[in-house]
């Protein structure tokens, strides 16, 4: 009687998505427009909360299909050495051809690394069983380990029975729980490397030649065309993984991750529409790609909503350093500042910078360390208004903008060359990020063995002039190269945006054509 009651309760829980009990409309995004019944989009840094309310039946029970392998993969990474060998048992190779398989044969020995790529790229059910038996001795014992890990991560509405996600009524999860799992797994660098690979070639084994594996995630790689049909491209420049899934009961499933400007988003999409045998190749493909195009649409909305903009003027008001203390050589002996002078950066204050919200917060809290001063050796005379160098403002290995450094105080030239002593050089106003190579050095002292002080001084002037000319030419070449690189980067970005728009328009046309 108790078992019957539990069965009824479980059945009711699975039917809950039919009723309007969960949020199906995001703040500004119509979640009803996506094909999948269960969905959520989260920031990996806070995976229990949907960004901008982008969730749909996220806490209702659903079958995760092969996305289960995310849990199998992370458990294997935490319990195995990647170079260890595991042997495929007869049980691990006992699958029909309808299954997604790595293609292992009984008695074959593979490295854990190769098995994990076979698990995550081609969704090898056989690889999952080999890993489970290698780690725990049996699938049943491994399921116990899976459920323990799920509980550790706070996946309170999940229960796992198999290592590969083959259908079992007692094997279920929720979109939110799987987002939590994926966010955890993405913290593992080896996991990120595996799920982000478009292709992978295994080592030769005792029973097989090397295998070339192609990822089933069409956000990362296009499917190969056939003589009759070229599959729709779903490539997404920001995609970094993670896993597809597909069973009759689970429908078309996808857990995808994308990264832009330091922000990682995860989209979980469960139970998309299935294909059937009466469909043409094009009809089947359009049904298959819905989960990928839905993920792209969700990512684009979320990323665009998370972008913040700020002007250079606002950054300056917040404390961006623009005044720097520099050192000139060959200054007059009576110079009270011993050759030190101030230079001010003159950036375009109207220029606008864009970042994801979390990166923008980090940027604002690190303004004092952004400036990288670039100068050649400076010699007096220095006049007010002279351009004496440049400064790059760099954040997260990206040059945000550059500016000329203009002298604000003058330095008179000395009759004889003077040397700057280390004790008199004051760099207290220079930013912490300024390196010794960016500092200005003094002019050389006259050679004590020269026959004429004045003649020696003229020789030094000639040498200094030639050296300064060479440095100016080098700096000019570097600036021109930097400008050209920025132009090429902008051109690539425009091409990427154009390709994305063309793909989306093509997908919309295909969808409208198939909907008719």
Secondary structure, DSSP 8 states (H G I E B T S, - for coil): -HHHHHHHHHHHHHHGGGSS-S----SSS-GGGSS-SEEEEEETTEEEEEEEEEEESTTS-B--GGGGHHHHHHHHHHHS-TT-EEE--TTTT---TTS------TT-EEEHHHHHHHHHTS--HHHHHHHHHHHHSSHHHHHHHHHHHHHHTT-TT-B---SS----TT-BB-HHHHHHHHHHHTTSHHHHHHHT-SEEE----SS----EEE-S-TTTS-----SS--------TTEEEEEEEEETTTEEEEEEEEEETTEEEEEEEEEE----TTS-HHHHHHHHHHHHHHHHHHHHHHHHHHEEEEEHHHHHHHT---EEEEE-BSB-TT-TTTTEEEEEE---TT-EEEEEHHHHHHHHHTGGG-EEEE----BS-B-TT-EEEEEEEEETTEEEEEEEEEESS-B-B-SS-----TTT---TTS-TT--GGGS--------TT-S-HHHHHHHHHHHHHHHHHHHHHHHHHHHHHHHHHHHHHHHHHHHHHHHHHHHHHHHHHHHHHHH-
